[in-house]
Amino acid sequence: MDPERRNSTALLVLAAALLIVAAFAWVNYVSQGIAYGAIVGLKGREKDLADMGSSVLRALGLAVFSEGLAVALASWALIWGDRSIWARLCIGLAVAVMVDVSTYVLVRGL
């Protein structure tokens, strides 16, 4: 196997692992959001709400970051290997942003 193909395969494996991490982070984000909504308004739960709120934001950040990085890596490995580095970087980042926004809209719409 030539080095370029081996590097591309390694990037795709890393992207798949990051997508798995992102999926778990999205599930964590949604489940904690449901729990947060269940205890809003209960007396004596303000500390729990503050802790859960920061945990929800961490899960959202991890989900968005890992998904974006995974999509950027996959697009880097798959899209136009003959283009310049800057073109591949811009295309990868644009696709990653579109996927992140779409997933966020899907999750928030559920």
N, C-alpha and C positions, 0 to 999 in steps of 0.2 A: 504494500500500500504506500503510495507516495505521501510525502509530508503534508502537502496541502490538503489532501483528502482526509488524512488523519486529524489534522487541526480542525477541519470542518466537522468531522464526526464528534470530536471532543466538545466543540462548542454546542452542538445539538444535544448531546447528553447533558451538559451543564444547563442548557435552556430547559430541558425536560425536568430536571431536578428542581430548578427554580419555579417552574410552573406548578409542581406539586406543593412546594412551600407556599406559593401564592394561593393555591386552592384552600389549603388548611387555614391560612391567615384570613381569607374571605369568610370561611365558615365561622371562624372565631369572632370576626367582626360582627357578623349577622347575629350569632347566638348571644353575644354580650350585649348587642343593641336590644334584643328582645328582653333579656334579663333587666337591662337598664330601664326599659319602658315599663316593666312589671313592678318595679319598686319606686317609681317616681310618685311623689305625693305621700309616701308612708313616713310617719313621724319617726325621728331617730335614725334615719337611713342616709343622712346627708354625707357622712364620711364614706359610706359604701358607694354612693353615687359618684363622689369625687374620684375614688379609687377606680371604679369601673369606667368612668369617663376617660381617664388617662390610659387605661388598658385598651379601651376601644380605639383610641387614637393611635396607639402603638400598633395594634393589629391592622388598622387601615394603612398606616405608613408602610408596614412590612409587606402587605399585600400589593400595594401599588408599586413599590420599589422592585420587589421580586418579579412581578408580572412584567413590568416595563423592561427590566434588564433581560429577562428571558426572551421576550419578543425582539428586543434589539439584537441580542446574540444570534437568535435564529435567523433573523433577516440579514444580519451580517454574513452568516455562513451560506445562506441560500440565494441571496439577491445579487445578481450581476457581479461576479468575481472579477470581471475585467474593468470595472469602473474605478475611478480614483477613490482614495480613502475618504475624502471629504464627502463625496456623493453617497458612498455607502453609509457613512455615519449619519448624514442628514436623512436619508431614506429610512434607516433603522430607527432613528429617534422619532421621526414622524409617525411611522407605523406603531411604535410603542405607545406614543401619546394617544393615538386614535383608539387602540385596544384598551388602554387604561380608562379612558373617558367612557367608552362603550360599556365596559364591565361595571364601572361605578354607576352609570345610569341604570343598568340592568339590576344591580344589587339594590340600589336605592328605590327603584320602582317596584320591587317585590315587596 
